[in-house]
Amino acid sequence: MEKLLECCVDSVESAVIAAQNGADRLELCANLMIGGTSPSPALFREIRTRVSAPIRVLLRPRFGDFLYTEAEFAVIRREIRMFRELGADGVVVGCLTPEGNLDMQRMEILIEEAGFLPVTLHRAFDVCTDPLQALEDAKALGIDTILTSGQQASCAAGKGLLAELSKGVGEVRIMAGAGVDAAVIADFLKTTPIRAFHLSGKEVLQSGMSYRKEGVPMGLPGMDEFQIWRANPESIRKARLALDEK
């Protein structure tokens, strides 16, 4: 398969930076700081006017696990239809059973909703009880891409499983994610069959606020309200160069 660099972005600014510095494709989400949730239609539309790179949209109604209520599942279905109509180039989804298997019934419904759009199975895969069975299930579903860290905190730590998955992958693309940078890409190209990589390439910027009211968290305690995550041009450019090395 061809090499692929996908950048995960949650803002217009990050999307533009990623596209200008070598990303082949964007994964659009909101709230990257908590692993990503579904973005707004307005955010998608604004990025679409500024960026020509393909955009796959992450559809995740909340932070946390991938065992969804009926209402949450209904939301994901509606979001697939909505972003398909808005012109998304693919969707990124994942549902699990209480036992930690892919929820085949629900996944089949979501893939049907996606219609002609390619589907990425996100890192719900990384908390499945049996990754090899999950791979076979993904192949049976017609999943286009599996985004995975090899069931570890970083893809470098999960490299062994990622390499194993790549051997029996069939038509599914295994895309390494979590902790990806230029050095990781260079190593994987030399030691694994993997040629697709997913990164945010983020840097932490300080807010432009000169007045700062401390001690009033808007979300999780301890989270700095005056930090902004944004794609770093140099990180993405270096990743692109590493991927293009022969």
N, C-alpha and C positions, 0 to 999 in steps of 0.2 A: 504494500500500500504506500501511497505517497506520504511524504512528511507533512505534518500538520502542527501548527502552533495556535492554540486557542487561548484567548485571554478572558478571564472572568472580570466583569465590570459592573459597577452599580451606580454610575453617574455618567452624564454626558461628557464631562471632562476626561474621565478615564477611558471611555470608549474612543474618543478622538485620539488620545495619546496612543492607545494600543494599536489602532488602525494605521496611524502614521508611522509607527515604529516596527512594523513587521508582523502583526497578528494576521493569520489567515482567516480567523473566525472569532466572533465574540460569543461568550455566554453572558446574557444579560440577566441580572438579578437585582434585588434590593437588599439592603442590610447585609452586606458582605461580612461585616464584623461578627455576625452570629451564624455564619455558614451559608447565608443567602436565603431569601424568601422571594415570592413572586413580585415582579416589578409592576409599576403602574402603566397603563396604556399611554399616558402622556409622556412618560420617560422613554418608552419604546419609540413613539412617534418622533420625538425630538432628536433622538440618536439616529433614527432612520433618515432624517433630513440632512444629517451631517456626515454620515459614514456609509460607504458602499459595501463594506465587508459583510459577509453573511452573519446573521444574528440568530442564535438559538436561545430560546427563552426558558429560564428555570421556573418551574411551577411548583411551589412549595408554600402552603398556606400559613405555615407557622414554623417557629423554631422548635427543635426537639426531634422526636422519633418519627418513623414513617408508617405508623399504624394510625390510619385516619378514620375519623367518624364518618357517618353517612353524609353529614353536612359538609365536612371538609372535602370529601371526595367529590361531592357535587360541585363545589367551588373549582376544584382542579379541572373537572370536565368543562365547565363554563369558560375557564381561562384558556384552555386549549382552543376551543372554538373561536374565542375572541381574538387571540393572537394569530391564529391561522388567517382569520379575515383581515387582520391588520397588516399581514404580509411577512410574518416571521418565517425564517428559513428552516426552522426545526424547533422541537420542544425537548425539555430535559425534565424527566419525571422518575418516580419510583414509589412503589407501595409494597409494604411487607405484611405478612401474617403475624399473629402473636408469637408463632413459633420461630420466626426469623427466616422464613422463606419468601421468595417473591410471591406476591398475591397475583396469581395468574389470571384469575377471573377479572380483577380490577385492571390489571395491566392490559389485558385484551381490549377492554372497553376504552381505555385511554388511547391505545394505538388506533382503534377504529375512529375515535374522535379526531385524531391527528390527520387521518386521511393520507394525503400524498406527502405530508411532512415527515422527514426522518426524525427518529426518536433516539435520544441519548438516555441511557439508564444512569442516573447519578449515583452518588456515593452511598445511597441506601444499600448498594451492592457490598459496601465495606463492612456492614453490620449484619450481613446474612450469615446464617449458621453454617452453610456449606457453599463456599464460593464456586467450586467446580460444578455443583448441581445448578447453582444460580446462572453460571455461564451457559449450561445446556438449556435452561429455561429461557434465557435471553435469546439464544439462537432460535428456539422454537417460536418465540414471539415475533421474530423479525427485527429485533433491536439493531439499530445502525451502529451505535457506539456505547461502550461501557467506560464511564469515568471512574477510576479506582486508584487507591493508594496501595493496593495489595493487602487490604485489611490491616494496615498499620497507620500510625500517626503521620508518617511521611512515606512517599513513594520510594525513597532511598531505603528505608527500613523494610518495605514490602517488596523489594526488587525480586526476590526469589519467586514469590507467588505470581507476580506480574509476568515474569518470564515463562512460568509454567502455563499461565492462562493463554499467553500468546501462541503457544504451540497447538492448542486445540480450538482456536478461535473461529475457524471457518470464515464466514463473511462479516463477522462482527469485528469492529475496530476496538482494540484495547487502548485507552488513552490514559497515560499516567498523570496523576494529579497529587497535590499536597506536597509543598516544599520544593517545587520545581524551580530551578534557576539554570543559568548557562552551564554550570559545572555538572549538575545532575543530568542535563540533556547530553552533554558530551560523554559522560560515563555510560548512560543507557544506550547510546548509539553504538558504543564499542562492545557492550556486554550483553545486550538483549535484542530481541527482534522488534522492540517497540519503536515506533516512529511518530507517534502522536503524543503531544504534551499539552497540559492545561495549567496555566498559572495566572495569578493576579498581578505579579510584578509590582506589588504595592510598596509605597513609602508612606510614612506617617507625617503629615503636615500639621503645623500648629494653626489653630483658628486665628482669623484676623481680628477677633474681638480684643479691644484694649481693656474694656471693663469685663471682669470675670467674677461672677457670683459663684463661689465655691460651696461645696457641701449640699448642693441641691441636684441630686441625680435625676435624670429623666427616664432612666431605664435600670439596667443592672447596677447594683452598688459597686463602686470601684471602677466603673468605666469612665474614662476621661471624656467629658462633654466638649472639650476644647481641642480634640484631635480629629483629624480628617484623614481617611484612607484614600489614596489616589494612586493610579498606575504611574510607575516611574519610567520615563522614556528610556533611560540608559539600561535598566534591567531588562526591558522587553527587547531592546535592540541587541543586547548581548545574547539573549536567548535565541533570537532569530539567527544571529551569526553562528552560534553553536550548532543549531539545527541544520544550517546550510553547509556545514563542513562535510567534506566527502570522506 
